[in-house]
Amino acid sequence: MAIGLIIIGDEILSGRRVDQHFPKVLQMLTARGLKLGWAEILPDDPARITATLKRTFASDDIVFCCGGIGATPDDHTRQAAADALGLPLALHEQGKRNIQQRILQMAQEAGQQADLNSAENLHRLKMAEFAEGAALIPNPYNNIAGFALRQHYFVPGFPVMAWPMIEWVLDHHYADLFNREPHLEQSVLVYETAESALTPLMVAIEQQFPRVKVFSLPSVGDAQTRRHIELGVKGEPVQTATAFIQLCDELRRLNVEFSNT
């Protein structure tokens, strides 16, 4: 089982908006001892969204999907999720009541009388049309819920709404997964050395320590730092700590200049 993130919106792919979900979801998962397995950014394309969800529904992955659950013509996620499962859309009664409460609240705050049967307000109820059998994800910002289907969790694209909703899902449904795998990460900066010269060492470390992964992040340097490679190990704490000591010993044997990160 992996945790995946789908971000939907033409505005992300066109550059009109910069995605904020990816780093925030990483932060939320890391704080709970979890990690992100994969991420995809999709356009507002019903066929592509449906195809992607068909594939992810067929997996055992936990998937968070941000965007496209509103009621405007470019919001396709609700219908795509239903199509991916071969289910009809149905008006969720509690979701409907939530929207109506929000309409009444907004009218009261504006000193107006709300007509729940106006064309505009009836159209807003589309935001409570989900694939049959969907469960609600509470939205603390405006009470207009997201929805859940088979370990897939659909939230709005607005960070102020999406992030507390994702946190609610994690804390209410997956608390048993928190901090289950102890994790340690250690690295050094290796200067003026080609990655190819370090590859045999990286291979040897992973062969000797099966619960450790070696990573290598090259940098051309900048005004503050010379050209370097961040070379490190991560994984099960005991093996990682031993692997790191061995990594540093081997770098010294190779007469390679390095420093702690």
PEJO-V404513 format. One record per pair of residues at least 6 apart in sequence whose ideal C-beta (glycine too) atoms are under 8 Angstrom apart, sorted by the first residue. I is the first residue (numbers start at 0). J is the second residue. If there is no record, write none. Layout:
i & j
I & J
I & J
//
This chain:
i & j
0 & 59
0 & 60
0 & 61
1 & 36
1 & 37
1 & 58
1 & 60
1 & 61
2 & 28
2 & 33
2 & 34
2 & 35
2 & 36
2 & 60
2 & 61
2 & 62
2 & 63
3 & 35
3 & 36
3 & 37
3 & 38
3 & 39
3 & 55
3 & 60
3 & 61
3 & 62
3 & 63
4 & 20
4 & 21
4 & 24
4 & 35
4 & 37
4 & 38
4 & 39
4 & 62
4 & 63
4 & 64
4 & 65
5 & 38
5 & 39
5 & 40
5 & 41
5 & 51
5 & 52
5 & 55
5 & 62
5 & 63
5 & 64
5 & 65
6 & 18
6 & 20
6 & 21
6 & 38
6 & 39
6 & 40
6 & 41
6 & 65
6 & 66
6 & 156
7 & 40
7 & 41
7 & 42
7 & 43
7 & 48
7 & 64
7 & 65
7 & 66
7 & 67
7 & 76
7 & 156
8 & 16
8 & 40
8 & 42
8 & 43
8 & 66
8 & 67
8 & 156
9 & 42
9 & 43
9 & 73
10 & 16
11 & 17
11 & 18
11 & 40
12 & 40
12 & 42
18 & 40
19 & 158
20 & 65
20 & 158
20 & 161
21 & 38
23 & 158
23 & 162
24 & 35
24 & 63
24 & 165
25 & 35
27 & 162
27 & 165
27 & 166
27 & 169
28 & 34
28 & 35
28 & 169
31 & 169
31 & 176
31 & 177
31 & 178
32 & 176
32 & 177
32 & 178
32 & 179
32 & 180
32 & 182
33 & 169
33 & 173
33 & 176
33 & 177
36 & 60
37 & 60
39 & 51
41 & 47
41 & 48
41 & 51
43 & 67
43 & 73
43 & 74
43 & 75
44 & 75
45 & 75
45 & 78
45 & 79
45 & 82
48 & 67
48 & 75
48 & 76
48 & 79
49 & 79
49 & 82
49 & 83
50 & 83
52 & 64
52 & 79
52 & 80
52 & 83
52 & 151
53 & 83
55 & 62
55 & 151
56 & 83
56 & 84
56 & 148
56 & 149
56 & 151
59 & 150
60 & 150
61 & 150
61 & 152
61 & 173
62 & 150
62 & 151
62 & 152
63 & 151
63 & 152
63 & 154
63 & 165
63 & 168
64 & 76
64 & 80
64 & 151
64 & 152
64 & 153
64 & 154
65 & 154
65 & 155
65 & 156
65 & 161
66 & 76
66 & 155
66 & 156
67 & 73
67 & 74
67 & 75
67 & 76
67 & 77
67 & 79
67 & 156
68 & 74
68 & 76
68 & 77
68 & 126
68 & 145
68 & 146
68 & 153
68 & 154
68 & 155
69 & 126
69 & 155
70 & 122
70 & 123
70 & 125
70 & 126
76 & 153
77 & 88
77 & 125
77 & 128
77 & 129
77 & 130
77 & 146
77 & 153
78 & 88
80 & 129
80 & 130
80 & 146
80 & 148
80 & 151
80 & 153
81 & 87
81 & 88
81 & 129
81 & 130
81 & 131
84 & 130
84 & 148
84 & 149
86 & 130
86 & 131
86 & 132
87 & 130
87 & 131
88 & 128
88 & 129
88 & 130
88 & 131
89 & 128
89 & 129
89 & 130
89 & 131
90 & 124
90 & 127
90 & 128
91 & 127
91 & 128
91 & 129
91 & 133
91 & 135
91 & 144
91 & 146
93 & 135
93 & 144
94 & 126
94 & 127
94 & 129
94 & 135
94 & 143
94 & 144
94 & 146
95 & 124
95 & 127
97 & 127
97 & 135
97 & 142
97 & 143
97 & 144
98 & 123
98 & 124
98 & 126
98 & 127
98 & 142
98 & 143
99 & 115
99 & 120
99 & 124
100 & 142
101 & 141
101 & 142
101 & 143
102 & 113
102 & 115
102 & 120
102 & 123
103 & 113
103 & 115
105 & 113
106 & 112
106 & 113
107 & 113
113 & 120
114 & 120
115 & 121
126 & 143
127 & 143
127 & 144
129 & 146
129 & 148
130 & 146
130 & 148
132 & 148
133 & 146
133 & 147
133 & 148
134 & 146
134 & 147
134 & 148
135 & 144
135 & 145
135 & 146
135 & 147
136 & 144
136 & 145
136 & 146
136 & 147
136 & 152
136 & 153
136 & 154
136 & 164
136 & 167
136 & 168
137 & 144
137 & 164
137 & 167
138 & 144
138 & 145
138 & 154
138 & 155
138 & 160
138 & 163
138 & 164
139 & 163
139 & 164
139 & 167
140 & 157
140 & 159
140 & 160
140 & 163
141 & 160
143 & 155
145 & 152
145 & 153
145 & 154
145 & 155
145 & 164
146 & 153
147 & 153
147 & 168
152 & 164
152 & 165
152 & 168
154 & 160
154 & 161
154 & 164
154 & 165
155 & 161
155 & 164
180 & 235
181 & 235
181 & 236
182 & 233
182 & 234
182 & 235
182 & 236
183 & 233
183 & 234
183 & 235
183 & 236
183 & 239
183 & 240
184 & 231
184 & 232
184 & 233
184 & 239
185 & 231
185 & 232
185 & 233
185 & 239
185 & 240
185 & 243
186 & 214
186 & 229
186 & 230
186 & 231
186 & 232
186 & 260
187 & 229
187 & 230
187 & 231
187 & 246
187 & 247
187 & 250
187 & 257
187 & 258
187 & 259
187 & 260
188 & 224
188 & 227
188 & 228
188 & 229
188 & 230
188 & 257
188 & 258
188 & 259
188 & 260
189 & 197
189 & 227
189 & 228
189 & 229
189 & 230
189 & 250
189 & 255
189 & 256
189 & 257
190 & 225
190 & 226
190 & 227
190 & 255
190 & 256
190 & 257
190 & 258
191 & 225
191 & 226
191 & 227
191 & 256
192 & 228
192 & 255
192 & 256
194 & 215
194 & 217
194 & 228
196 & 253
196 & 255
197 & 215
197 & 228
197 & 230
197 & 255
200 & 246
200 & 249
200 & 250
200 & 253
201 & 213
201 & 215
201 & 230
203 & 249
204 & 211
204 & 213
204 & 232
204 & 242
204 & 245
204 & 246
205 & 211
205 & 212
205 & 213
207 & 242
207 & 245
208 & 232
208 & 234
208 & 238
208 & 239
208 & 241
208 & 242
209 & 238
210 & 234
210 & 235
210 & 238
210 & 239
211 & 232
211 & 233
211 & 234
211 & 235
211 & 238
211 & 239
211 & 242
212 & 232
212 & 233
212 & 234
213 & 230
213 & 231
213 & 232
213 & 242
213 & 246
214 & 229
214 & 230
214 & 231
214 & 232
214 & 233
215 & 228
215 & 229
215 & 230
216 & 228
216 & 229
216 & 230
217 & 227
217 & 228
218 & 224
218 & 226
218 & 227
218 & 228
218 & 229
219 & 226
220 & 226
220 & 227
229 & 260
230 & 246
230 & 250
230 & 257
231 & 243
231 & 246
231 & 260
232 & 239
232 & 242
232 & 243
232 & 246
233 & 239
234 & 242
247 & 257
250 & 257
//
